[in-house]
Amino acid sequence: MKKTLLLSIVSICVLYACKKNNDTGTQKNKVETLPAAITSDLVLDANTDYIINGQVFVKNNASLTIPAGITVSVTKNDAPENKGVLVITKGSKLIVNGTVDKPVVFTSAAPTKTEGDWGAIIILGRAPINIPAKTEHIAGLAVSADTEYGGTVPDDNSGSINYLRMEYCGGINPEAEDEWAVDKASGLVLGGIGTGTKIDNVMVEHSKDDAFQFLGGTVNVTHLIGFNNGDDDFDFDLGYTGKLQFIISYRSQLNSTHALRANGMESYNDEVPTTNPPLTRPIISNMTIIGPQGNESSKTNLNQGVYIRKGTRFFMQNSVVAEYPQGALMVCPRTKPPLMAGIESQFKYNLVQSDDEARTFSYDNGSTVNGDPQLKEFELNSVNNNKLFLTSAELKLKDIYGANGPDLTPMDDSEAASGANFDGDNYSSFFTTVNYRGAIGPANWAVASNWASWK
């Protein structure tokens, strides 16, 4: 009798304890390791967290669906060839269904997380690139059918991503990587991705190298954030011709000497460069690029807000660039002539500032970088309607360097609160017409949250 009574009491206590854990949300998710090859449709369990150890390929036209709130931890491996990556091969799809309160997070599994602990999420599609063979393989991974991207399908669909955050990636690239070659995979890599793919609300932070790489393709994206990454936040290569709106490149500090020249945004055509179609030509509106507060006391690897090079074309309007040491916009011998002539390039209706006013508009001749008075005069004329500020405070954004993350909302009397222009064929579709310039308007979509982590 005593034994039966004791067992009953123990059972009641256990049931109560389990119920208490469920009520308070303290019960931990179970953990599973993803297989190296996913060859049929897989929906991850919302009550499970996952581990990637090494390279995981989604192939055979399969879809990987990740529900809201899941954390994927990637095992730290020191050798670049062993860095953890998730690769979505041509014909397969990645579907990320995060929310602002329950984002999907890819992070390092190391107890002490460090930039470069893992590699990248790599999505490969069949949209055009400017390689004559129509296809290419992702740099940094072994050449195989599973690393090929590119094709002839501009509206290719590789899935959808909403509310994803990636942390401590970018570990495949070597130190001081050759800046004349296409970077090895880093951050969120979009290789030959078509307009059928939907990407919205993605943050990449503390990458050792790039945050976002666009390698050819036509995909259009919105609400992207690069925060305190080691190289370029936005990198465009190999014939990318998509559109971007409401995007942020933000550095509160220079936390890496990994890159030779780290930029907020860099657009590059190819190594030669060639004139193979399509030329790289991102079309951008409402971007905010912010470098670390204060002037550099000595030269570092931090470079330009916007660097346009190697024969690329670009359209950038209604944007804000500030606090970069070497300038807000830099061109080169192959990109200055088409910009000045208005041939498939323009930089209009933007608000710009840099640490050195004389270098805000600059020119890279291959050996030196200097302020360019001719470019400055051109960009500040009444046709281009850009405006130069001497200090970032003059932009009148609410709190550029807030302790809990930036508030880039324009004050009521800020010139960023109005003045946007969406005239012209390039801005006639996809873009949301707004009055303000920069990524943030009256509603701050990048405010600190479970998704937007400014730590």
Protein Blocks (a to p, Z undefined) as FASTA:
>chain_A
ZZmmmmmmmmmmmmmmmmmmmmnopaccddddddfbdcbdcdddfkbccddehjaddehh
iacdddehiacdddddfblklpccddddehiacddfbdfklccddddfbfbacehkambd
cdddfbdcfbfnlpacdehiacdfklggcdjbfkbcebjaehiadehihklbcghiafkb
ccddehjadehiafkbccehiadehiabdfbdceejjbdcehiadehiabdfbdceehia
bdcehiadddfbdcbfkbmbdcfbdcdfbfmbccbdcddddddehiacdddedjdfbdcf
bfcfbdceehiacddehiacehiakbjbdcdfklmmmmmnopoiacehiacddfblklmp
ccdehjaccddfklmmmmmmmklopacdfbfklnopablmgfkbpafbdcfklcklgoia
cedjklmgoiacdfbecjbdfbdfkbccfklccZZ
